[in-house]
Amino acid sequence: MLVCHCAAVNEASVRTAVDSGARTISEVAAQCGAGGGCGGCRPTICRLLGASHRGACGADGCASGALISGADHYSNA
């Protein structure tokens, strides 16, 4: 499944970045490019981060439980 249309990054590439230690959208973007463009893929990246890294986000409205904060947090608000 294509996750990031801006960078043409698929789910497997995002999962590889997460499995390699990426814990934020910025770290995913640095490793594979996903999440660094328009932001449309950030909710999916948050879900993938949350599935791999169980923890407290600390940001309001984060449903994924991913370890993200500040500019890395995506909100539909």
C-alpha positions in Angstrom: 0.0 0.0 0.0 1.3 3.5 -0.9 1.5 5.6 2.3 3.1 8.8 1.0 2.1 10.1 -2.4 4.5 13.0 -2.3 7.6 10.8 -1.9 6.1 7.6 -3.4 6.8 5.6 -0.2 5.0 2.4 0.6 4.0 0.9 3.9 6.8 -1.6 3.9 9.4 1.2 3.7 7.7 3.0 6.6 7.6 -0.2 8.6 11.3 -0.7 7.9 12.1 2.8 9.1 10.0 2.2 12.3 11.7 -1.2 12.8 15.1 0.5 12.4 14.3 2.8 15.3 12.3 5.7 14.0 10.0 6.9 16.7 8.7 10.2 15.3 7.3 11.4 11.9 10.5 13.4 11.5 12.6 10.3 12.0 10.5 8.4 9.5 10.8 11.2 7.0 14.6 11.3 7.5 14.9 7.5 6.9 12.5 7.0 4.0 11.0 10.3 3.0 7.4 9.7 4.1 5.8 12.5 6.1 8.0 15.3 4.9 5.6 16.7 2.3 1.9 17.7 2.4 1.2 15.8 5.6 -1.6 13.7 4.2 0.2 10.5 5.2 0.9 11.5 8.8 -2.2 9.9 10.3 -1.1 6.6 8.7 2.5 7.0 9.9 1.1 7.7 13.4 -0.8 4.5 13.3 2.2 2.6 12.2 4.4 4.2 14.9 1.7 3.4 17.5 1.5 -0.2 16.4 5.2 -0.7 16.9 6.1 1.6 19.8 3.5 1.4 22.5 3.8 4.4 24.7 2.3 7.7 25.7 2.3 10.4 23.1 1.5 13.2 25.5 -0.1 15.3 22.8 -3.8 16.1 23.0 -5.9 14.1 20.5 -3.4 11.5 19.7 -5.3 8.2 19.3 -2.3 6.1 18.1 -0.3 6.1 21.3 2.8 6.7 19.2 5.8 8.4 20.7 5.4 11.7 18.9 5.4 15.3 20.0 5.4 18.9 18.8 5.7 19.3 15.1 5.7 15.6 14.7 2.1 15.4 16.0 -0.6 15.3 13.4 -4.1 16.5 14.4 -7.3 16.8 12.4 -8.4 19.6 14.7 
